[in-house]
């Protein structure tokens, strides 16, 4: 996959991205909102990058794509994650050094029209903690509609969440 926007490239992972994945995963927002996506070592990040590259081939797992600046700098990712019931969720993370520039919104807006038809989806969920104001803004700017706010499952525990949907 390769999607280009005015400022970004969304592509597939390569092993040489492992160090950047490691470094971007260490920011405080990542630790707070998606702690299972924190990689304390380059080796942990490399293992995950290798797994994600395998998913491109076998389709068994989340479809995660790096988001790069036009100069090739890794700044985060966008992803489509399957649920056991056959539905899918969009996810994204932009490293702290690159936030507040609209990159997440730009990436999600470019990603959805490509990934949804590829997966045969007319609807995709977006779920975040209520406290994750940046993620809420991204979903709202991308045209997601809030369907639920309250206590629900998130990262294997019950939390105050917002659940959104985007439909084409």
Buried (B, 14 or more C-beta within 10 A) or exposed (E): EEBEBEBBBBBBBEEEBBEBBBBBBBBEBBEEBBEEBBBEEBEBBBEBBEBBBEBBEEEEBBBBBBBBBEEEEBBBBBBBBBEEEEEBBBBBBBBBEBBEEBBBBBBBBBBBEBBBEEEEBEEBBBBBBBEBEBBBEBBBBBEBEEEEEEEEEBEEEEBEBBBBBBEE
